[in-house]
Amino acid sequence: MSIIFFGISNESHIGRHINKWISIAGTPDIFSERDDHVIKYQPKLLEKYEVISIDEALKRYPDADVWITYNKASKALKAAKFLAIKLSPEKIHFLQADLEYRKGCSYLGHFISYGEKTFSLCTVSGRKANIKTEGSFHKRMEQWQDYTTKLIDDIRNERPNKCQNCHMLKYGFWDNTVKLTTLTLSSNRKGDACNFRCIYCFANKTLKRVKDEVDGPTTYEILQQLYEMSELDTDEFTIRFSNGEFCVNKYCDEMLDILLKTKWKIELVSNSSVYRESLATLMENGRIVKLITSLDAGTRETFQKIKRNDRFDKVVENLKRYPTSKTKLLLKYIFLEGVNDNEIDIDGFYEIVKEVSATVMFSSDLHYPYTEKMKELVLRIIKKAKADGIKVTNGNYLHPLDVKFVKENYESI
């Protein structure tokens, strides 16, 4: 079996690691690089190995296995995608980067959504693996890691598993080991609250129940435990808050104190009805990478009917006040038949989108597709958005037919 080593960061680095690499893959027949890098290593690398272009190497050794030498995952992944155009991906391996070719998805092994008594591994509706969990947050993390590691191994070896036949599962170059990069706090705990009572919200009963609850960790306590895990204090770790309204949480100030000390990226689902200076600081620093606000109306009257709250003007004022140049701001419009599916509201909503430089996010009842009237209004906004250079996207709660409708029309107009 012929062996090609691909990638040369520098000669001294290769010299330090070559013996270890040979013990892993075997002695290389040749080193290869992209065409524009080859000339730097003539006549021989380490006075021993010939360096030629990858195209020439594959001509000489058409059945060879190619081993990528880069240790940085992003660089190794880029190299793997480049090589996959030229040979079967099963022939591509990694000497240092913790990657492998297998079935996987962007959530698996990276993402965890914590509820009060369960955790889930993804956000795909009807597919979520809800696993019971208990104990301290550290213990729950261990349970997630054990479960996910076994799940990936089952997928790798084609054993029956929770993810099989999922439309998100596809072959690609994925991490070999489990490494948490995104944690979502999506279920409500004691201390969580919301100052709105939106007519479509399924969390009202939960918020009422947890108001006086004494069992289970608060969101603040979870943050405290996360902060103690130094291995997660990196800008490669993202925490998402969508459990009640963050700014009226009982422990909001204490949580903000922790967030200001970390390197984490933050994604926030907020009704934007309360202004917090510490949130503004996190936005200015580029720490809050995404803010999602469901406006759902373009008039005060409809807003009050949906939110059962009269803070329409305050929400718009805060959206203008927050420094979002480094934050992806998404304004969501959840269509409700007979309530906000009219031109006055959708046009008023779009004017606010333009004023605050946001992205339009469409959503609806997950189980029912858009009515013809709603489709007309979606097209109305898409046409305006394309003309104004404004992006349009889908929310998590949207019927599959409408996901397709929004995407196809946004791309074609």
Sequence and secondary structure as in RCSB ss.txt:
>XXXX:A:sequence
MSIIFFGISNESHIGRHINKWISIAGTPDIFSERDDHVIKYQPKLLEKYEVISIDEALKRYPDADVWITYNKASK
ALKAAKFLAIKLSPEKIHFLQADLEYRKGCSYLGHFISYGEKTFSLCTVSGRKANIKTEGSFHKRMEQWQDYTTK
LIDDIRNERPNKCQNCHMLKYGFWDNTVKLTTLTLSSNRKGDACNFRCIYCFANKTLKRVKDEVDGPTTYEILQQ
LYEMSELDTDEFTIRFSNGEFCVNKYCDEMLDILLKTKWKIELVSNSSVYRESLATLMENGRIVKLITSLDAGTR
ETFQKIKRNDRFDKVVENLKRYPTSKTKLLLKYIFLEGVNDNEIDIDGFYEIVKEVSATVMFSSDLHYPYTEKMK
ELVLRIIKKAKADGIKVTNGNYLHPLDVKFVKENYESI
>XXXX:A:secstr
  EEEE  S HHHHHHHHHHHHHHH   SEEEE HHHHGGG S BTTTB EEEHHHHHHH TT EEEE   SHHH
HHHHHHHHHTTS GGGEEESSSSEEEEEE SSTTTEEEE SSEEES   TTT   EE  SSHHHHHHHHHHHHHH
HHHHHHTT   TTTT TT EEEEEESS    EEEE S  TT   S   TT S HHHHHHHTT  SS  HHHHHHH
HHH GGG STT EEEE SS GGG TTHHHHHHHHHHS  EEEEE    S  HHHHHHHHTT EEEEEEE   SSH
HHHHHHHSS  HHHHHHHHHHS  TTSEEEEEEE  TTTT SHHHHHHHHHHHHHHT EEEEE  TTS   HHHH
HHHHHHHHHHHHHT  EEE SS  HHHHHHHHHHHHH 
